[in-house]
Amino acid sequence: MAPTRKERAEASATGHTTGSAEAAGADAAPPAGLRNLAKLMAMLPSDAAAAKRGGEHKFWKTQPVMQPEDNPQLAPGPIHANTPPEKVRAEPLPLPADFAWVTVDLDDAAQLQEVHDLLTANYVEDDDATMRFKYSAEFLHWALRHPGFDKSWHVGVRVVSTQKLVAFIAGIPHELRVGELSLHSTEINFLCVHKRLRSKRLAPVLIKEVTRRCNLAGVFQAIYTVGSVLPTPMSCARYYHRTLNAQKLLETGFSSVPLGMDRDAHIARFELPSATQLPGLREMTADDVAAVGHLLRRYLRRFDMAPQFTDEEVAHLFLSGRGQDTNGVPGRRGQVTWTYVVECDGRITDMASFYSLPSTVLDGSTEHSTLEAAYLFYYATDAAWAGADAGAPPVAPPPRTDLSPYAAAVNAGVPLWQRSALSRLTPAEAADEAGATSWREESLQTKARLKTRLTALMQDMLVLAKQSKFDVVNCLTVMDNALFAADLKFGPGDGFLRFYLFNWRTEPIPGGIGARADEQGLDPAAEMSPGPPSVYGAGNGIVMV
Ligand code: MYA
């Protein structure tokens, strides 16, 4: 996930001095070999200026994405039919002289470091260039080596003469359920072009190349998130921020003391208990994978759109980013994800996770160079359900060894390009979703129980994030976050994140915004069906990194 967002713990003005990347020394001089790049890239057929005129979207209007003028009544489904491999372009798209495509091998430490360096200096900044995402090498390795990953979807562009990596885009396989339909799709992320090569129409070439590679692998749909508005968002969520280290956030200009409050009261407002409160809360282990998978699949089935994780993905997402123990020294080296479960009488009733995504502070006037941000990741609970809302458990769960529809199609010889709508969940995994009630139909009592439980669970996540030395916990308005955000002192930020589907048409899905005055007109779902916004949550159950 890659939002353009401005992190503010408070909605009030910060009085913060904006520092440019240049001033911060992040990109001060053209690195060797880049000196002639701008000249070289000028040879690209650049129609940037023309494209910008009147928001024409010269590129996006040619792509199989929902267009603003599309009839909203069109049935959900693909915009273009799947294509057999012989109809997919066999060679990579042409690049200008002295540029070459590379497939980045993220298991090679040097190549991983190159991607890390490119992103650290050139990736997403907030609107006034005061912060820039700083994904660690461990994070990129964890995020992009997702189960079933296809190395050819880790696409780079190098300058041939210097071998410098100057652009990148990546996809990982992802089973996405939108409404009742599941698509084997790719989650696209980390699109980045070196600052000196911007506005040369290189991004569309990267997007077309990764599309070609995905199509060759039998994948024809994608999901991606962008801070800005492109054709055409199908969901929009807002960033919320929960201050942990108020002093540091004030010093970095991330937040400010609200008018009418003194500094000490502001800092005291964000104090937390020193220990977690929920009995049975502990770190997730490998033994919990099946139980967490069961819980999560069922929980996510309540949303209009959500991933469908296999147990293998659950193990990867929540365990493989735990970093390495450091022989008694608190904390782990290279830790990316933190995942906890609640075990009650031998049963896992809750799970919750967050991941580490620091930002470089680009304002040279502060002594702090990095903001340590934890982002709320997936969570699930069954502690809130009872009676009718509980849903009928499957009478006899199918054996866990049965083949998924996808695997069965492989065995039956169905060609790769015709398998994209077949689920990779085994029958037992799929059965975990049975009987879940949509978030729209849950009773008020269930919502109230859910709110109580999630507030307790997330309060403990805040305590754990604080113990792990994070400065702030960020989340979006997706999933059930609206139920606990205000009570736990998450405040709205300036950033919004738009969700897009490639080659899939769907009705917009509520992203949990619309209730506040400054959110009017931003929620594509509200635009489609005007009415009071839901105060209870969102239909969007996706959290991208
Ligand atoms: S979002 C994170 C994006 N990265 C950053 O923001 C990092 C900092 N910025 C940069 O590196 C550059 O500014 C980028 C654009 C590379 C973003 N998503 O080359 P250009 C369109 C989609 O002259 P540049 C993430 O990673 C723009 O509207 N399109 O522009 C998810 C215009 O088209 P049109 C974007 O500034 C990425 C054209 O590109 C984005 O030099 C999902 C201009 O090209 C953007 N973030 O470079 C990608 N930014 O004229 C789509 C600009 O039509 C995946 N543009 O308006 C689609 C699915 C593909 C797989 C399908 C498989 C089936």
Residues whose N, C-alpha, C, O or C-beta is under 5 A from the ligand:
A	BS01	MYA	A2 A48 A51 H57 K58 F59 W60 K61 N122 Y123 V124 T186 I188 N189 F190 L191 C192 V193 L197 R198 S199 K200 R201 L202 A203 P204 I207 V210 T211 C214 V219 F220 Q221 A222 Y224 T225 V226 F502
